[in-house]
Amino acid sequence: MDNVIGNLIAVLLQGGPEVVAVLLLFIMLLLFDRKRLLSELTKKDLRIEKIVDDYHTASITLAEALNSLKMVLYELKSRLGG
């Protein structure tokens, strides 16, 4: 591994069109990877937003159901003479 890194550094220091081509290829690979990561982050953000919205909707629905149940219990209590 040390030889590979040493050889790579030696080639980079010599310069030339091969080095430019390798560096451009490396930059292109990094750009494609960045684009892929941004796409994945966007998808994850959308999924998180959907989960939060679903949680909020379920919470409201549960509160409404509990309120309706409370009203039914009050009606039963009033009918039973309590």
VEXDOBA-482640 format. One record per atom (N, C-alpha, C, O): x, y, z; atom name. Coordinates in steps of 0.2 Angstrom, whole numbers, plus 5000, padded with zeros to 4 digits. Each point is the difference from the previous one (the first is absolute). Layout:
BEGIN
[rec [X Y Z] "CA"],
...
//
This chain:
BEGIN
[rec [5004 4994 5000] "N"],
[rec [4996 5006 5000] "CA"],
[rec [5004 5006 5000] "C"],
[rec [4999 5005 4997] "O"],
[rec [5007 4995 5007] "N"],
[rec [5004 5006 5000] "CA"],
[rec [5003 5001 4993] "C"],
[rec [5001 5006 4998] "O"],
[rec [5001 4989 4999] "N"],
[rec [5003 5000 4993] "CA"],
[rec [4995 5004 4995] "C"],
[rec [5002 5004 4996] "O"],
[rec [4992 4994 5005] "N"],
[rec [4995 5002 4995] "CA"],
[rec [4999 5008 5001] "C"],
[rec [5000 5004 4996] "O"],
[rec [4999 4998 5011] "N"],
[rec [5000 5007 5001] "CA"],
[rec [5006 5004 4998] "C"],
[rec [4999 5005 4998] "O"],
[rec [5007 4992 5004] "N"],
[rec [5006 5003 4998] "CA"],
[rec [5000 5001 4992] "C"],
[rec [5002 5005 4998] "O"],
[rec [4996 4990 4998] "N"],
[rec [5001 5000 4993] "CA"],
[rec [4995 5006 4998] "C"],
[rec [5001 5003 4995] "O"],
[rec [4993 4997 5008] "N"],
[rec [4995 5005 4998] "CA"],
[rec [5002 5007 5001] "C"],
[rec [4999 5004 4996] "O"],
[rec [5004 4997 5010] "N"],
[rec [5003 5007 5001] "CA"],
[rec [5005 5001 4995] "C"],
[rec [5001 5006 4998] "O"],
[rec [5004 4990 5001] "N"],
[rec [5005 5001 4995] "CA"],
[rec [4997 5002 4993] "C"],
[rec [5003 5005 4997] "O"],
[rec [4992 4991 5001] "N"],
[rec [4997 5002 4993] "CA"],
[rec [4997 5007 5000] "C"],
[rec [5000 5004 4996] "O"],
[rec [4996 4997 5010] "N"],
[rec [4997 5007 5001] "CA"],
[rec [5005 5006 4999] "C"],
[rec [4999 5005 4998] "O"],
[rec [5006 4994 5006] "N"],
[rec [5006 5005 5000] "CA"],
[rec [5003 5001 4993] "C"],
[rec [5002 5005 4999] "O"],
[rec [4998 4990 4997] "N"],
[rec [5003 5000 4993] "CA"],
[rec [4996 5004 4996] "C"],
[rec [5002 5004 4995] "O"],
[rec [4991 4996 5006] "N"],
[rec [4996 5004 4996] "CA"],
[rec [4998 4996 4993] "C"],
[rec [5002 4995 4999] "O"],
[rec [4996 5009 4996] "N"],
[rec [4998 4998 4994] "CA"],
[rec [4993 4998 4998] "C"],
[rec [4996 5001 5005] "O"],
[rec [5002 4998 4989] "N"],
[rec [4993 4999 4998] "CA"],
[rec [4997 4994 5004] "C"],
[rec [4994 5000 5001] "O"],
[rec [5010 4995 5001] "N"],
[rec [4997 4994 5003] "CA"],
[rec [4997 5002 5007] "C"],
[rec [4995 4998 5002] "O"],
[rec [5009 5006 5001] "N"],
[rec [4998 5003 5007] "CA"],
[rec [4994 5004 4999] "C"],
[rec [4995 4999 5005] "O"],
[rec [5005 5005 4991] "N"],
[rec [4994 5004 4999] "CA"],
[rec [4994 4996 4998] "C"],
[rec [4994 5001 5003] "O"],
[rec [5006 4994 4993] "N"],
[rec [4995 4995 4998] "CA"],
[rec [4998 4996 5007] "C"],
[rec [4994 5000 5001] "O"],
[rec [5010 4998 5003] "N"],
[rec [4999 4996 5006] "CA"],
[rec [4996 5005 5005] "C"],
[rec [4995 4998 5003] "O"],
[rec [5008 5008 4997] "N"],
[rec [4996 5005 5005] "CA"],
[rec [4993 5002 4998] "C"],
[rec [4996 5000 5004] "O"],
[rec [5003 5001 4989] "N"],
[rec [4994 5001 4997] "CA"],
[rec [4995 4994 5002] "C"],
[rec [4994 5001 5001] "O"],
[rec [5009 4993 4998] "N"],
[rec [4995 4994 5001] "CA"],
[rec [4998 5000 5007] "C"],
[rec [4995 4999 5002] "O"],
[rec [5010 5002 5002] "N"],
[rec [4999 5000 5008] "CA"],
[rec [4994 5006 5001] "C"],
[rec [4996 4998 5004] "O"],
[rec [5005 5007 4994] "N"],
[rec [4995 5006 5001] "CA"],
[rec [4993 4998 4997] "C"],
[rec [4995 5001 5004] "O"],
[rec [5005 4996 4990] "N"],
[rec [4994 4998 4998] "CA"],
[rec [4996 4994 5004] "C"],
[rec [4994 5001 5001] "O"],
[rec [5010 4995 5002] "N"],
[rec [4998 4995 5004] "CA"],
[rec [4997 5003 5007] "C"],
[rec [4995 4998 5002] "O"],
[rec [5008 5007 5000] "N"],
[rec [4998 5003 5006] "CA"],
[rec [4994 5004 4999] "C"],
[rec [4995 5000 5004] "O"],
[rec [5004 5003 4990] "N"],
[rec [4994 5004 4998] "CA"],
[rec [4994 4995 5000] "C"],
[rec [4995 5001 5002] "O"],
[rec [5006 4993 4994] "N"],
[rec [4995 4995 5000] "CA"],
[rec [4998 4998 5007] "C"],
[rec [4994 4999 5001] "O"],
[rec [5011 4999 5003] "N"],
[rec [4998 4998 5007] "CA"],
[rec [4996 5005 5004] "C"],
[rec [4995 4999 5003] "O"],
[rec [5007 5008 4996] "N"],
[rec [4996 5005 5003] "CA"],
[rec [4993 5000 4998] "C"],
[rec [4996 5001 5004] "O"],
[rec [5003 4999 4990] "N"],
[rec [4993 5000 4997] "CA"],
[rec [4996 4994 5002] "C"],
[rec [4994 5001 5002] "O"],
[rec [5009 4993 4999] "N"],
[rec [4997 4995 5003] "CA"],
[rec [4998 5001 5007] "C"],
[rec [4994 4998 5002] "O"],
[rec [5011 5004 5002] "N"],
[rec [4998 5001 5007] "CA"],
[rec [4995 5006 5001] "C"],
[rec [4996 4999 5004] "O"],
[rec [5004 5006 4992] "N"],
[rec [4995 5005 5001] "CA"],
[rec [4993 4997 4998] "C"],
[rec [4995 5002 5003] "O"],
[rec [5005 4994 4992] "N"],
[rec [4993 4997 4998] "CA"],
[rec [4998 4995 5006] "C"],
[rec [4994 5000 5001] "O"],
[rec [5010 4996 5002] "N"],
[rec [4998 4996 5006] "CA"],
[rec [4998 5004 5005] "C"],
[rec [4995 4999 5004] "O"],
[rec [5008 5007 4998] "N"],
[rec [4998 5004 5005] "CA"],
[rec [4994 5003 4999] "C"],
[rec [4996 5001 5005] "O"],
[rec [5002 5001 4989] "N"],
[rec [4994 5003 4998] "CA"],
[rec [4994 4995 5001] "C"],
[rec [4995 5001 5003] "O"],
[rec [5006 4992 4995] "N"],
[rec [4996 4995 5001] "CA"],
[rec [4998 4999 5008] "C"],
[rec [4995 4999 5002] "O"],
[rec [5011 5001 5002] "N"],
[rec [4999 4999 5007] "CA"],
[rec [4996 5005 5003] "C"],
[rec [4996 4999 5005] "O"],
[rec [5006 5007 4993] "N"],
[rec [4996 5006 5003] "CA"],
[rec [4993 5000 4998] "C"],
[rec [4996 5001 5005] "O"],
[rec [5002 4997 4989] "N"],
[rec [4993 4999 4999] "CA"],
[rec [4997 4994 5004] "C"],
[rec [4994 5001 5002] "O"],
[rec [5009 4994 4999] "N"],
[rec [4997 4994 5004] "CA"],
[rec [5000 5003 5007] "C"],
[rec [4995 4998 5004] "O"],
[rec [5009 5006 4999] "N"],
[rec [5000 5002 5007] "CA"],
[rec [4994 5005 5000] "C"],
[rec [4996 5000 5005] "O"],
[rec [5003 5004 4991] "N"],
[rec [4994 5005 5000] "CA"],
[rec [4994 4996 4999] "C"],
[rec [4995 5002 5004] "O"],
[rec [5004 4993 4993] "N"],
[rec [4994 4996 4999] "CA"],
[rec [4999 4996 5007] "C"],
[rec [4994 5000 5002] "O"],
[rec [5011 4998 5001] "N"],
[rec [4999 4997 5007] "CA"],
[rec [4998 5005 5005] "C"],
[rec [4995 4998 5004] "O"],
[rec [5008 5008 4996] "N"],
[rec [4997 5005 5005] "CA"],
[rec [4993 5002 4998] "C"],
[rec [4996 5001 5005] "O"],
[rec [5002 5000 4989] "N"],
[rec [4994 5002 4998] "CA"],
[rec [4995 4994 5002] "C"],
[rec [4994 5002 5003] "O"],
[rec [5008 4992 4996] "N"],
[rec [4995 4994 5002] "CA"],
[rec [4999 5000 5008] "C"],
[rec [4995 4999 5002] "O"],
[rec [5011 5002 5001] "N"],
[rec [4999 5000 5008] "CA"],
[rec [4996 5006 5002] "C"],
[rec [4996 4999 5004] "O"],
[rec [5004 5007 4993] "N"],
[rec [4996 5006 5002] "CA"],
[rec [4993 4998 4998] "C"],
[rec [4996 5001 5004] "O"],
[rec [5002 4996 4990] "N"],
[rec [4994 4998 4999] "CA"],
[rec [4997 4995 5004] "C"],
[rec [4994 5001 5003] "O"],
[rec [5010 4994 4999] "N"],
[rec [4997 4995 5005] "CA"],
[rec [4999 5003 5007] "C"],
[rec [4996 4998 5003] "O"],
[rec [5008 5006 4999] "N"],
[rec [5000 5004 5006] "CA"],
[rec [4993 5004 5001] "C"],
[rec [4997 4999 5005] "O"],
[rec [5002 5004 4989] "N"],
[rec [4993 5004 5000] "CA"],
[rec [4994 4995 5000] "C"],
[rec [4996 5002 5004] "O"],
[rec [5005 4993 4992] "N"],
[rec [4994 4995 5000] "CA"],
[rec [4999 4997 5007] "C"],
[rec [4995 4999 5002] "O"],
[rec [5011 4999 5001] "N"],
[rec [4999 4997 5007] "CA"],
[rec [4997 5005 5005] "C"],
[rec [4996 4998 5004] "O"],
[rec [5006 5009 4995] "N"],
[rec [4997 5005 5005] "CA"],
[rec [4993 5000 4999] "C"],
[rec [4996 5001 5004] "O"],
[rec [5002 4999 4989] "N"],
[rec [4993 5001 4999] "CA"],
[rec [4996 4994 5002] "C"],
[rec [4994 5001 5003] "O"],
[rec [5009 4993 4996] "N"],
[rec [4996 4994 5003] "CA"],
[rec [4999 5000 5007] "C"],
[rec [4995 4998 5003] "O"],
[rec [5011 5004 5001] "N"],
[rec [4999 5001 5007] "CA"],
[rec [4995 5005 5002] "C"],
[rec [4996 4999 5005] "O"],
[rec [5004 5006 4992] "N"],
[rec [4995 5005 5001] "CA"],
[rec [4993 4998 4999] "C"],
[rec [4995 5001 5004] "O"],
[rec [5004 4995 4991] "N"],
[rec [4993 4997 4998] "CA"],
[rec [4998 4995 5006] "C"],
[rec [4994 5000 5002] "O"],
[rec [5011 4996 5000] "N"],
[rec [4999 4995 5005] "CA"],
[rec [4998 5004 5007] "C"],
[rec [4996 4997 5003] "O"],
[rec [5007 5008 4998] "N"],
[rec [4999 5004 5006] "CA"],
[rec [4993 5003 5000] "C"],
[rec [4996 4999 5005] "O"],
[rec [5001 5003 4989] "N"],
[rec [4994 5003 4999] "CA"],
[rec [4995 4994 5001] "C"],
[rec [4994 5001 5004] "O"],
[rec [5007 4993 4994] "N"],
[rec [4995 4994 5001] "CA"],
[rec [5000 4999 5007] "C"],
[rec [4995 4998 5002] "O"],
[rec [5011 5001 5001] "N"],
[rec [5000 4999 5007] "CA"],
[rec [4996 5005 5004] "C"],
[rec [4996 4998 5005] "O"],
[rec [5004 5008 4994] "N"],
[rec [4996 5006 5003] "CA"],
[rec [4993 4999 4999] "C"],
[rec [4996 5000 5005] "O"],
[rec [5002 4998 4989] "N"],
[rec [4993 4998 4998] "CA"],
[rec [4997 4995 5004] "C"],
[rec [4995 5000 5003] "O"],
[rec [5009 4994 4998] "N"],
[rec [4998 4994 5003] "CA"],
[rec [4999 5002 5008] "C"],
[rec [4996 4998 5003] "O"],
[rec [5009 5006 4999] "N"],
[rec [5000 5002 5007] "CA"],
[rec [4994 5004 5002] "C"],
[rec [4996 4999 5005] "O"],
[rec [5002 5006 4990] "N"],
[rec [4994 5004 5001] "CA"],
[rec [4994 4996 5000] "C"],
[rec [4995 5001 5003] "O"],
[rec [5004 4994 4993] "N"],
[rec [4994 4995 4999] "CA"],
[rec [4999 4996 5006] "C"],
[rec [4995 4998 5002] "O"],
[rec [5011 5000 5001] "N"],
[rec [4999 4995 5005] "CA"],
[rec [4999 5004 5007] "C"],
[rec [5000 4997 5005] "O"],
[rec [5000 5009 4995] "N"],
[rec [4998 5004 5005] "CA"],
[rec [5006 5002 5005] "C"],
[rec [4999 5002 5006] "O"],
[rec [5007 4998 4991] "N"],
[rec [5005 5001 5004] "CA"],
[rec [5002 5007 5000] "C"],
[rec [5005 5002 5004] "O"],
//
